[in-house]
Amino acid sequence: MAEKEIRKLCMEAMEKYDIRRIVAVHRIGDCPVEKASVVIVCSSPHRAGSLEGCSYLINELKAKVPIWKRETYEEDNGAVWKENIEWKDGKPKRVMVKEE
């Protein structure tokens, strides 16, 4: 489902910003804090289209793609599953489920 939504967003960005090629990768599995979990690359005839397309894609990916991540904490050995949604319907929103 996530891959399908990312492809849909890429097609939208290509049309909206005159982008010729897009690569969008979301890391699966463990991702240390200092590492990138998402890489988006766009090419277009003009720099502005590529930059705007990348910005659009990361914002839409965070808002629409159903991705959950498990955050673990050293200080209390706890863990929380977080829905990867920063904005929904124009409002900040995040769902967190604490593990027992």
Gaussian input, Z-matrix of N, CA and C with variables (Angstrom, degrees):
# hf/3-21g

backbone

0 1
 N
 C     1     B1
 C     2     B2     1     A1
 N     3     B3     2     A2     1     D1
 C     4     B4     3     A3     2     D2
 C     5     B5     4     A4     3     D3
 N     6     B6     5     A5     4     D4
 C     7     B7     6     A6     5     D5
 C     8     B8     7     A7     6     D6
 N     9     B9     8     A8     7     D7
 C    10    B10     9     A9     8     D8
 C    11    B11    10    A10     9     D9
 N    12    B12    11    A11    10    D10
 C    13    B13    12    A12    11    D11
 C    14    B14    13    A13    12    D12
 N    15    B15    14    A14    13    D13
 C    16    B16    15    A15    14    D14
 C    17    B17    16    A16    15    D15
 N    18    B18    17    A17    16    D16
 C    19    B19    18    A18    17    D17
 C    20    B20    19    A19    18    D18
 N    21    B21    20    A20    19    D19
 C    22    B22    21    A21    20    D20
 C    23    B23    22    A22    21    D21
 N    24    B24    23    A23    22    D22
 C    25    B25    24    A24    23    D23
 C    26    B26    25    A25    24    D24
 N    27    B27    26    A26    25    D25
 C    28    B28    27    A27    26    D26
 C    29    B29    28    A28    27    D27
 N    30    B30    29    A29    28    D28
 C    31    B31    30    A30    29    D29
 C    32    B32    31    A31    30    D30
 N    33    B33    32    A32    31    D31
 C    34    B34    33    A33    32    D32
 C    35    B35    34    A34    33    D33
 N    36    B36    35    A35    34    D34
 C    37    B37    36    A36    35    D35
 C    38    B38    37    A37    36    D36
 N    39    B39    38    A38    37    D37
 C    40    B40    39    A39    38    D38
 C    41    B41    40    A40    39    D39
 N    42    B42    41    A41    40    D40
 C    43    B43    42    A42    41    D41
 C    44    B44    43    A43    42    D42
 N    45    B45    44    A44    43    D43
 C    46    B46    45    A45    44    D44
 C    47    B47    46    A46    45    D45
 N    48    B48    47    A47    46    D46
 C    49    B49    48    A48    47    D47
 C    50    B50    49    A49    48    D48
 N    51    B51    50    A50    49    D49
 C    52    B52    51    A51    50    D50
 C    53    B53    52    A52    51    D51
 N    54    B54    53    A53    52    D52
 C    55    B55    54    A54    53    D53
 C    56    B56    55    A55    54    D54
 N    57    B57    56    A56    55    D55
 C    58    B58    57    A57    56    D56
 C    59    B59    58    A58    57    D57
 N    60    B60    59    A59    58    D58
 C    61    B61    60    A60    59    D59
 C    62    B62    61    A61    60    D60
 N    63    B63    62    A62    61    D61
 C    64    B64    63    A63    62    D62
 C    65    B65    64    A64    63    D63
 N    66    B66    65    A65    64    D64
 C    67    B67    66    A66    65    D65
 C    68    B68    67    A67    66    D66
 N    69    B69    68    A68    67    D67
 C    70    B70    69    A69    68    D68
 C    71    B71    70    A70    69    D69
 N    72    B72    71    A71    70    D70
 C    73    B73    72    A72    71    D71
 C    74    B74    73    A73    72    D72
 N    75    B75    74    A74    73    D73
 C    76    B76    75    A75    74    D74
 C    77    B77    76    A76    75    D75
 N    78    B78    77    A77    76    D76
 C    79    B79    78    A78    77    D77
 C    80    B80    79    A79    78    D78
 N    81    B81    80    A80    79    D79
 C    82    B82    81    A81    80    D80
 C    83    B83    82    A82    81    D81
 N    84    B84    83    A83    82    D82
 C    85    B85    84    A84    83    D83
 C    86    B86    85    A85    84    D84
 N    87    B87    86    A86    85    D85
 C    88    B88    87    A87    86    D86
 C    89    B89    88    A88    87    D87
 N    90    B90    89    A89    88    D88
 C    91    B91    90    A90    89    D89
 C    92    B92    91    A91    90    D90
 N    93    B93    92    A92    91    D91
 C    94    B94    93    A93    92    D92
 C    95    B95    94    A94    93    D93
 N    96    B96    95    A95    94    D94
 C    97    B97    96    A96    95    D95
 C    98    B98    97    A97    96    D96
 N    99    B99    98    A98    97    D97
 C   100   B100    99    A99    98    D98
 C   101   B101   100   A100    99    D99
 N   102   B102   101   A101   100   D100
 C   103   B103   102   A102   101   D101
 C   104   B104   103   A103   102   D102
 N   105   B105   104   A104   103   D103
 C   106   B106   105   A105   104   D104
 C   107   B107   106   A106   105   D105
 N   108   B108   107   A107   106   D106
 C   109   B109   108   A108   107   D107
 C   110   B110   109   A109   108   D108
 N   111   B111   110   A110   109   D109
 C   112   B112   111   A111   110   D110
 C   113   B113   112   A112   111   D111
 N   114   B114   113   A113   112   D112
 C   115   B115   114   A114   113   D113
 C   116   B116   115   A115   114   D114
 N   117   B117   116   A116   115   D115
 C   118   B118   117   A117   116   D116
 C   119   B119   118   A118   117   D117
 N   120   B120   119   A119   118   D118
 C   121   B121   120   A120   119   D119
 C   122   B122   121   A121   120   D120
 N   123   B123   122   A122   121   D121
 C   124   B124   123   A123   122   D122
 C   125   B125   124   A124   123   D123
 N   126   B126   125   A125   124   D124
 C   127   B127   126   A126   125   D125
 C   128   B128   127   A127   126   D126
 N   129   B129   128   A128   127   D127
 C   130   B130   129   A129   128   D128
 C   131   B131   130   A130   129   D129
 N   132   B132   131   A131   130   D130
 C   133   B133   132   A132   131   D131
 C   134   B134   133   A133   132   D132
 N   135   B135   134   A134   133   D133
 C   136   B136   135   A135   134   D134
 C   137   B137   136   A136   135   D135
 N   138   B138   137   A137   136   D136
 C   139   B139   138   A138   137   D137
 C   140   B140   139   A139   138   D138
 N   141   B141   140   A140   139   D139
 C   142   B142   141   A141   140   D140
 C   143   B143   142   A142   141   D141
 N   144   B144   143   A143   142   D142
 C   145   B145   144   A144   143   D143
 C   146   B146   145   A145   144   D144
 N   147   B147   146   A146   145   D145
 C   148   B148   147   A147   146   D146
 C   149   B149   148   A148   147   D147
 N   150   B150   149   A149   148   D148
 C   151   B151   150   A150   149   D149
 C   152   B152   151   A151   150   D150
 N   153   B153   152   A152   151   D151
 C   154   B154   153   A153   152   D152
 C   155   B155   154   A154   153   D153
 N   156   B156   155   A155   154   D154
 C   157   B157   156   A156   155   D155
 C   158   B158   157   A157   156   D156
 N   159   B159   158   A158   157   D157
 C   160   B160   159   A159   158   D158
 C   161   B161   160   A160   159   D159
 N   162   B162   161   A161   160   D160
 C   163   B163   162   A162   161   D161
 C   164   B164   163   A163   162   D162
 N   165   B165   164   A164   163   D163
 C   166   B166   165   A165   164   D164
 C   167   B167   166   A166   165   D165
 N   168   B168   167   A167   166   D166
 C   169   B169   168   A168   167   D167
 C   170   B170   169   A169   168   D168
 N   171   B171   170   A170   169   D169
 C   172   B172   171   A171   170   D170
 C   173   B173   172   A172   171   D171
 N   174   B174   173   A173   172   D172
 C   175   B175   174   A174   173   D173
 C   176   B176   175   A175   174   D174
 N   177   B177   176   A176   175   D175
 C   178   B178   177   A177   176   D176
 C   179   B179   178   A178   177   D177
 N   180   B180   179   A179   178   D178
 C   181   B181   180   A180   179   D179
 C   182   B182   181   A181   180   D180
 N   183   B183   182   A182   181   D181
 C   184   B184   183   A183   182   D182
 C   185   B185   184   A184   183   D183
 N   186   B186   185   A185   184   D184
 C   187   B187   186   A186   185   D185
 C   188   B188   187   A187   186   D186
 N   189   B189   188   A188   187   D187
 C   190   B190   189   A189   188   D188
 C   191   B191   190   A190   189   D189
 N   192   B192   191   A191   190   D190
 C   193   B193   192   A192   191   D191
 C   194   B194   193   A193   192   D192
 N   195   B195   194   A194   193   D193
 C   196   B196   195   A195   194   D194
 C   197   B197   196   A196   195   D195
 N   198   B198   197   A197   196   D196
 C   199   B199   198   A198   197   D197
 C   200   B200   199   A199   198   D198
 N   201   B201   200   A200   199   D199
 C   202   B202   201   A201   200   D200
 C   203   B203   202   A202   201   D201
 N   204   B204   203   A203   202   D202
 C   205   B205   204   A204   203   D203
 C   206   B206   205   A205   204   D204
 N   207   B207   206   A206   205   D205
 C   208   B208   207   A207   206   D206
 C   209   B209   208   A208   207   D207
 N   210   B210   209   A209   208   D208
 C   211   B211   210   A210   209   D209
 C   212   B212   211   A211   210   D210
 N   213   B213   212   A212   211   D211
 C   214   B214   213   A213   212   D212
 C   215   B215   214   A214   213   D213
 N   216   B216   215   A215   214   D214
 C   217   B217   216   A216   215   D215
 C   218   B218   217   A217   216   D216
 N   219   B219   218   A218   217   D217
 C   220   B220   219   A219   218   D218
 C   221   B221   220   A220   219   D219
 N   222   B222   221   A221   220   D220
 C   223   B223   222   A222   221   D221
 C   224   B224   223   A223   222   D222
 N   225   B225   224   A224   223   D223
 C   226   B226   225   A225   224   D224
 C   227   B227   226   A226   225   D225
 N   228   B228   227   A227   226   D226
 C   229   B229   228   A228   227   D227
 C   230   B230   229   A229   228   D228
 N   231   B231   230   A230   229   D229
 C   232   B232   231   A231   230   D230
 C   233   B233   232   A232   231   D231
 N   234   B234   233   A233   232   D232
 C   235   B235   234   A234   233   D233
 C   236   B236   235   A235   234   D234
 N   237   B237   236   A236   235   D235
 C   238   B238   237   A237   236   D236
 C   239   B239   238   A238   237   D237
 N   240   B240   239   A239   238   D238
 C   241   B241   240   A240   239   D239
 C   242   B242   241   A241   240   D240
 N   243   B243   242   A242   241   D241
 C   244   B244   243   A243   242   D242
 C   245   B245   244   A244   243   D243
 N   246   B246   245   A245   244   D244
 C   247   B247   246   A246   245   D245
 C   248   B248   247   A247   246   D246
 N   249   B249   248   A248   247   D247
 C   250   B250   249   A249   248   D248
 C   251   B251   250   A250   249   D249
 N   252   B252   251   A251   250   D250
 C   253   B253   252   A252   251   D251
 C   254   B254   253   A253   252   D252
 N   255   B255   254   A254   253   D253
 C   256   B256   255   A255   254   D254
 C   257   B257   256   A256   255   D255
 N   258   B258   257   A257   256   D256
 C   259   B259   258   A258   257   D257
 C   260   B260   259   A259   258   D258
 N   261   B261   260   A260   259   D259
 C   262   B262   261   A261   260   D260
 C   263   B263   262   A262   261   D261
 N   264   B264   263   A263   262   D262
 C   265   B265   264   A264   263   D263
 C   266   B266   265   A265   264   D264
 N   267   B267   266   A266   265   D265
 C   268   B268   267   A267   266   D266
 C   269   B269   268   A268   267   D267
 N   270   B270   269   A269   268   D268
 C   271   B271   270   A270   269   D269
 C   272   B272   271   A271   270   D270
 N   273   B273   272   A272   271   D271
 C   274   B274   273   A273   272   D272
 C   275   B275   274   A274   273   D273
 N   276   B276   275   A275   274   D274
 C   277   B277   276   A276   275   D275
 C   278   B278   277   A277   276   D276
 N   279   B279   278   A278   277   D277
 C   280   B280   279   A279   278   D278
 C   281   B281   280   A280   279   D279
 N   282   B282   281   A281   280   D280
 C   283   B283   282   A282   281   D281
 C   284   B284   283   A283   282   D282
 N   285   B285   284   A284   283   D283
 C   286   B286   285   A285   284   D284
 C   287   B287   286   A286   285   D285
 N   288   B288   287   A287   286   D286
 C   289   B289   288   A288   287   D287
 C   290   B290   289   A289   288   D288
 N   291   B291   290   A290   289   D289
 C   292   B292   291   A291   290   D290
 C   293   B293   292   A292   291   D291
 N   294   B294   293   A293   292   D292
 C   295   B295   294   A294   293   D293
 C   296   B296   295   A295   294   D294
 N   297   B297   296   A296   295   D295
 C   298   B298   297   A297   296   D296
 C   299   B299   298   A298   297   D297

   B1=1.4418
   B2=1.5340
   B3=1.3408
   B4=1.4613
   B5=1.5296
   B6=1.3426
   B7=1.4666
   B8=1.5229
   B9=1.3051
   B10=1.4642
   B11=1.5340
   B12=1.3136
   B13=1.4692
   B14=1.5260
   B15=1.3370
   B16=1.4686
   B17=1.5259
   B18=1.3396
   B19=1.4796
   B20=1.5301
   B21=1.3231
   B22=1.4707
   B23=1.5316
   B24=1.3270
   B25=1.4656
   B26=1.5293
   B27=1.3308
   B28=1.4696
   B29=1.5263
   B30=1.3150
   B31=1.4709
   B32=1.5277
   B33=1.3255
   B34=1.4679
   B35=1.5276
   B36=1.3356
   B37=1.4610
   B38=1.5224
   B39=1.3373
   B40=1.4655
   B41=1.5251
   B42=1.3123
   B43=1.4653
   B44=1.5210
   B45=1.3059
   B46=1.4658
   B47=1.5298
   B48=1.3461
   B49=1.4613
   B50=1.5344
   B51=1.3204
   B52=1.4660
   B53=1.5373
   B54=1.3246
   B55=1.4629
   B56=1.5207
   B57=1.3264
   B58=1.4618
   B59=1.5195
   B60=1.3416
   B61=1.4675
   B62=1.5213
   B63=1.3315
   B64=1.4674
   B65=1.5288
   B66=1.3286
   B67=1.4535
   B68=1.5245
   B69=1.3305
   B70=1.4639
   B71=1.5205
   B72=1.3232
   B73=1.4529
   B74=1.5215
   B75=1.3266
   B76=1.4631
   B77=1.5214
   B78=1.2942
   B79=1.4614
   B80=1.5269
   B81=1.3180
   B82=1.4608
   B83=1.5223
   B84=1.3205
   B85=1.4573
   B86=1.5130
   B87=1.3411
   B88=1.4661
   B89=1.5219
   B90=1.3294
   B91=1.4640
   B92=1.5263
   B93=1.3334
   B94=1.4646
   B95=1.5405
   B96=1.3239
   B97=1.4608
   B98=1.5262
   B99=1.3130
   B100=1.4681
   B101=1.5326
   B102=1.3143
   B103=1.4699
   B104=1.5311
   B105=1.3208
   B106=1.4692
   B107=1.5219
   B108=1.3239
   B109=1.4651
   B110=1.5261
   B111=1.3336
   B112=1.4608
   B113=1.5217
   B114=1.3454
   B115=1.4642
   B116=1.5215
   B117=1.3315
   B118=1.4665
   B119=1.5226
   B120=1.3229
   B121=1.4633
   B122=1.5271
   B123=1.3234
   B124=1.4726
   B125=1.5191
   B126=1.3334
   B127=1.4672
   B128=1.5171
   B129=1.3194
   B130=1.4633
   B131=1.5229
   B132=1.3349
   B133=1.4593
   B134=1.5305
   B135=1.3371
   B136=1.4638
   B137=1.5253
   B138=1.3124
   B139=1.4632
   B140=1.5285
   B141=1.3034
   B142=1.4646
   B143=1.5310
   B144=1.3158
   B145=1.4587
   B146=1.5201
   B147=1.3319
   B148=1.4652
   B149=1.5209
   B150=1.3250
   B151=1.4573
   B152=1.5289
   B153=1.3206
   B154=1.4614
   B155=1.5273
   B156=1.3312
   B157=1.4570
   B158=1.5200
   B159=1.3322
   B160=1.4720
   B161=1.5217
   B162=1.3169
   B163=1.4625
   B164=1.5269
   B165=1.3143
   B166=1.4635
   B167=1.5321
   B168=1.3169
   B169=1.4644
   B170=1.5259
   B171=1.3301
   B172=1.4648
   B173=1.5219
   B174=1.3237
   B175=1.4655
   B176=1.5264
   B177=1.3118
   B178=1.4643
   B179=1.5207
   B180=1.3393
   B181=1.4605
   B182=1.5274
   B183=1.3286
   B184=1.4636
   B185=1.5221
   B186=1.3360
   B187=1.4601
   B188=1.5236
   B189=1.3380
   B190=1.4602
   B191=1.5228
   B192=1.3143
   B193=1.4624
   B194=1.5331
   B195=1.3403
   B196=1.4640
   B197=1.5333
   B198=1.3276
   B199=1.4580
   B200=1.5261
   B201=1.3271
   B202=1.4579
   B203=1.5136
   B204=1.3315
   B205=1.4571
   B206=1.5262
   B207=1.3145
   B208=1.4624
   B209=1.5176
   B210=1.3210
   B211=1.4518
   B212=1.5189
   B213=1.3334
   B214=1.4600
   B215=1.5230
   B216=1.3170
   B217=1.4523
   B218=1.5181
   B219=1.3286
   B220=1.4466
   B221=1.5216
   B222=1.3356
   B223=1.4609
   B224=1.5272
   B225=1.3276
   B226=1.4669
   B227=1.5272
   B228=1.3183
   B229=1.4695
   B230=1.5246
   B231=1.3106
   B232=1.4612
   B233=1.5190
   B234=1.3185
   B235=1.4582
   B236=1.5206
   B237=1.3294
   B238=1.4567
   B239=1.5190
   B240=1.3352
   B241=1.4560
   B242=1.5180
   B243=1.3429
   B244=1.4626
   B245=1.5161
   B246=1.3197
   B247=1.4510
   B248=1.5164
   B249=1.3151
   B250=1.4529
   B251=1.5239
   B252=1.3139
   B253=1.4662
   B254=1.5143
   B255=1.3262
   B256=1.4533
   B257=1.5197
   B258=1.3130
   B259=1.4597
   B260=1.5136
   B261=1.3079
   B262=1.4538
   B263=1.5184
   B264=1.3001
   B265=1.4595
   B266=1.5222
   B267=1.3343
   B268=1.4579
   B269=1.5169
   B270=1.3404
   B271=1.4606
   B272=1.5285
   B273=1.3355
   B274=1.4617
   B275=1.5246
   B276=1.3248
   B277=1.4560
   B278=1.5157
   B279=1.3103
   B280=1.4524
   B281=1.5164
   B282=1.3074
   B283=1.4537
   B284=1.5250
   B285=1.3310
   B286=1.4540
   B287=1.5226
   B288=1.3200
   B289=1.4596
   B290=1.5302
   B291=1.3283
   B292=1.4743
   B293=1.5190
   B294=1.3470
   B295=1.4570
   B296=1.5215
   B297=1.2927
   B298=1.4820
   B299=1.5031
   A1=111.26
   A2=117.04
   A3=120.26
   A4=111.06
   A5=117.08
   A6=120.10
   A7=111.15
   A8=116.54
   A9=121.43
   A10=110.53
   A11=116.99
   A12=121.11
   A13=111.20
   A14=117.41
   A15=120.45
   A16=110.24
   A17=117.00
   A18=120.24
   A19=110.79
   A20=116.20
   A21=121.19
   A22=110.39
   A23=116.98
   A24=120.80
   A25=111.38
   A26=117.05
   A27=120.56
   A28=111.00
   A29=117.14
   A30=120.55
   A31=110.49
   A32=117.11
   A33=121.20
   A34=110.70
   A35=116.62
   A36=120.92
   A37=111.71
   A38=117.20
   A39=120.66
   A40=110.90
   A41=115.86
   A42=119.89
   A43=111.87
   A44=116.71
   A45=122.08
   A46=112.88
   A47=117.77
   A48=121.24
   A49=113.99
   A50=117.94
   A51=122.67
   A52=111.42
   A53=114.98
   A54=120.99
   A55=108.69
   A56=116.01
   A57=121.16
   A58=112.32
   A59=117.24
   A60=121.31
   A61=109.84
   A62=114.18
   A63=120.75
   A64=108.88
   A65=115.07
   A66=121.99
   A67=105.74
   A68=116.55
   A69=121.98
   A70=107.80
   A71=116.16
   A72=121.56
   A73=108.64
   A74=116.02
   A75=121.31
   A76=107.50
   A77=116.07
   A78=121.87
   A79=111.11
   A80=116.14
   A81=122.93
   A82=107.86
   A83=116.96
   A84=121.01
   A85=111.12
   A86=115.73
   A87=120.30
   A88=111.10
   A89=115.04
   A90=121.38
   A91=107.85
   A92=117.05
   A93=119.39
   A94=111.13
   A95=115.70
   A96=121.86
   A97=112.25
   A98=118.22
   A99=120.29
   A100=114.29
   A101=118.60
   A102=122.18
   A103=111.17
   A104=115.41
   A105=121.09
   A106=110.08
   A107=115.95
   A108=119.90
   A109=111.01
   A110=116.51
   A111=121.69
   A112=108.72
   A113=115.94
   A114=121.47
   A115=107.01
   A116=116.06
   A117=121.62
   A118=108.03
   A119=115.70
   A120=121.89
   A121=108.29
   A122=116.72
   A123=121.73
   A124=109.26
   A125=116.27
   A126=120.43
   A127=108.23
   A128=114.92
   A129=121.21
   A130=108.37
   A131=117.08
   A132=119.34
   A133=112.96
   A134=116.65
   A135=120.44
   A136=109.83
   A137=116.65
   A138=123.60
   A139=112.45
   A140=117.92
   A141=120.88
   A142=111.71
   A143=117.70
   A144=121.12
   A145=112.22
   A146=115.99
   A147=120.29
   A148=111.43
   A149=117.01
   A150=120.35
   A151=111.96
   A152=116.15
   A153=119.94
   A154=111.13
   A155=116.49
   A156=120.89
   A157=111.95
   A158=117.76
   A159=121.23
   A160=110.92
   A161=116.36
   A162=120.41
   A163=111.19
   A164=116.20
   A165=121.71
   A166=110.29
   A167=116.83
   A168=120.59
   A169=112.80
   A170=118.82
   A171=118.79
   A172=110.39
   A173=117.99
   A174=120.32
   A175=111.51
   A176=117.26
   A177=120.98
   A178=111.27
   A179=116.91
   A180=120.26
   A181=110.09
   A182=116.70
   A183=120.83
   A184=111.84
   A185=117.11
   A186=121.10
   A187=113.66
   A188=118.28
   A189=119.75
   A190=116.61
   A191=118.08
   A192=119.84
   A193=109.77
   A194=116.63
   A195=120.70
   A196=112.74
   A197=115.45
   A198=121.70
   A199=108.18
   A200=116.01
   A201=121.67
   A202=108.34
   A203=116.07
   A204=119.55
   A205=109.40
   A206=115.18
   A207=121.59
   A208=108.24
   A209=116.27
   A210=121.12
   A211=108.68
   A212=115.54
   A213=120.50
   A214=108.64
   A215=115.68
   A216=121.11
   A217=110.05
   A218=116.48
   A219=122.11
   A220=112.45
   A221=117.05
   A222=119.82
   A223=114.26
   A224=118.19
   A225=119.01
   A226=112.77
   A227=116.69
   A228=122.44
   A229=112.69
   A230=116.58
   A231=120.83
   A232=111.26
   A233=115.13
   A234=121.23
   A235=109.00
   A236=115.55
   A237=121.86
   A238=108.35
   A239=117.48
   A240=121.96
   A241=107.69
   A242=117.12
   A243=121.68
   A244=109.85
   A245=114.65
   A246=119.89
   A247=106.28
   A248=117.73
   A249=122.12
   A250=110.98
   A251=115.06
   A252=119.85
   A253=107.67
   A254=116.76
   A255=120.72
   A256=111.39
   A257=116.59
   A258=121.55
   A259=108.87
   A260=115.82
   A261=120.41
   A262=107.92
   A263=116.95
   A264=122.04
   A265=111.38
   A266=117.19
   A267=121.62
   A268=114.75
   A269=118.02
   A270=121.40
   A271=109.75
   A272=116.88
   A273=118.41
   A274=110.21
   A275=116.27
   A276=119.54
   A277=108.78
   A278=116.04
   A279=121.46
   A280=107.58
   A281=116.11
   A282=121.75
   A283=108.03
   A284=117.23
   A285=121.28
   A286=108.80
   A287=116.48
   A288=121.86
   A289=106.95
   A290=117.16
   A291=121.01
   A292=110.16
   A293=114.97
   A294=120.55
   A295=110.00
   A296=116.58
   A297=122.54
   A298=109.49
   D1=-41.12
   D2=179.81
   D3=-64.57
   D4=-43.50
   D5=179.73
   D6=-61.86
   D7=-40.92
   D8=179.37
   D9=-61.84
   D10=-43.07
   D11=-179.76
   D12=-68.32
   D13=-38.97
   D14=177.79
   D15=-63.47
   D16=-42.91
   D17=177.56
   D18=-60.18
   D19=-43.18
   D20=179.19
   D21=-60.74
   D22=-44.64
   D23=178.90
   D24=-63.61
   D25=-38.20
   D26=177.90
   D27=-63.26
   D28=-42.54
   D29=178.26
   D30=-62.78
   D31=-41.63
   D32=177.89
   D33=-61.64
   D34=-44.58
   D35=-179.69
   D36=-64.50
   D37=-38.55
   D38=179.71
   D39=-60.40
   D40=-42.95
   D41=179.77
   D42=-71.75
   D43=-43.46
   D44=-173.57
   D45=-70.20
   D46=-35.10
   D47=-172.66
   D48=-118.27
   D49=14.52
   D50=179.49
   D51=54.85
   D52=45.64
   D53=179.67
   D54=-89.14
   D55=136.44
   D56=-178.89
   D57=-90.34
   D58=-39.01
   D59=-179.13
   D60=-142.46
   D61=144.94
   D62=178.10
   D63=-137.32
   D64=139.69
   D65=167.82
   D66=-124.32
   D67=124.63
   D68=177.74
   D69=-131.32
   D70=121.54
   D71=-177.69
   D72=-128.07
   D73=131.24
   D74=173.96
   D75=-115.69
   D76=123.11
   D77=-176.56
   D78=-65.94
   D79=140.21
   D80=177.76
   D81=-115.12
   D82=138.28
   D83=179.88
   D84=97.02
   D85=-161.95
   D86=-177.69
   D87=-62.46
   D88=137.83
   D89=177.37
   D90=-139.83
   D91=104.15
   D92=179.29
   D93=-58.06
   D94=154.09
   D95=-175.07
   D96=-53.56
   D97=-40.74
   D98=-175.49
   D99=-80.83
   D100=-1.92
   D101=-177.68
   D102=-100.08
   D103=152.55
   D104=177.77
   D105=-75.64
   D106=136.26
   D107=176.48
   D108=-99.12
   D109=-17.01
   D110=179.76
   D111=-134.10
   D112=136.66
   D113=172.96
   D114=-128.01
   D115=127.85
   D116=178.08
   D117=-129.19
   D118=128.74
   D119=179.00
   D120=-129.07
   D121=130.03
   D122=179.25
   D123=-127.20
   D124=143.43
   D125=171.81
   D126=-125.33
   D127=138.22
   D128=-179.55
   D129=-149.60
   D130=166.14
   D131=179.92
   D132=-61.56
   D133=-26.67
   D134=-178.57
   D135=-129.28
   D136=143.15
   D137=-177.53
   D138=-53.96
   D139=-41.64
   D140=-176.66
   D141=-58.73
   D142=-40.97
   D143=179.45
   D144=-61.77
   D145=-41.86
   D146=178.87
   D147=-66.04
   D148=-46.05
   D149=-178.92
   D150=-64.91
   D151=-44.88
   D152=178.92
   D153=-66.03
   D154=-37.48
   D155=178.24
   D156=-64.20
   D157=-43.01
   D158=177.64
   D159=-63.03
   D160=-44.01
   D161=178.98
   D162=-62.17
   D163=-45.21
   D164=177.97
   D165=-59.44
   D166=-46.47
   D167=-176.60
   D168=-64.33
   D169=-44.31
   D170=-179.00
   D171=-67.60
   D172=-38.73
   D173=178.86
   D174=-66.37
   D175=-43.22
   D176=179.90
   D177=-70.34
   D178=-37.65
   D179=177.72
   D180=-60.61
   D181=-46.24
   D182=179.73
   D183=-64.37
   D184=-31.63
   D185=-176.07
   D186=-87.47
   D187=-29.25
   D188=-168.92
   D189=-118.88
   D190=-26.87
   D191=-173.73
   D192=-82.03
   D193=126.03
   D194=-176.53
   D195=-77.19
   D196=86.25
   D197=-179.25
   D198=-123.14
   D199=130.65
   D200=176.26
   D201=-110.53
   D202=148.01
   D203=175.98
   D204=-133.23
   D205=149.84
   D206=179.15
   D207=-104.68
   D208=116.29
   D209=177.23
   D210=-100.52
   D211=130.84
   D212=177.85
   D213=-112.51
   D214=148.79
   D215=-175.51
   D216=-123.37
   D217=128.53
   D218=-177.32
   D219=-68.52
   D220=-40.84
   D221=-171.26
   D222=-62.33
   D223=-34.16
   D224=-179.78
   D225=-124.78
   D226=10.62
   D227=-178.64
   D228=54.99
   D229=23.03
   D230=179.39
   D231=-89.73
   D232=170.08
   D233=178.25
   D234=-145.89
   D235=149.24
   D236=179.93
   D237=-136.73
   D238=134.26
   D239=171.23
   D240=-88.75
   D241=126.80
   D242=-179.16
   D243=-118.35
   D244=132.70
   D245=172.18
   D246=-74.60
   D247=133.92
   D248=-174.94
   D249=-85.22
   D250=57.88
   D251=177.51
   D252=-124.61
   D253=115.55
   D254=178.75
   D255=-92.93
   D256=-32.04
   D257=-179.02
   D258=-136.16
   D259=135.75
   D260=177.19
   D261=-143.39
   D262=127.51
   D263=-178.68
   D264=55.61
   D265=35.89
   D266=176.65
   D267=76.82
   D268=10.19
   D269=-178.59
   D270=-128.05
   D271=146.45
   D272=175.94
   D273=-63.95
   D274=134.38
   D275=179.12
   D276=-154.68
   D277=139.94
   D278=174.53
   D279=-151.62
   D280=133.71
   D281=178.58
   D282=-105.03
   D283=130.01
   D284=178.55
   D285=-128.48
   D286=136.58
   D287=178.89
   D288=-123.02
   D289=112.25
   D290=-178.94
   D291=-77.59
   D292=133.63
   D293=176.94
   D294=-77.01
   D295=143.99
   D296=178.37
   D297=-87.73

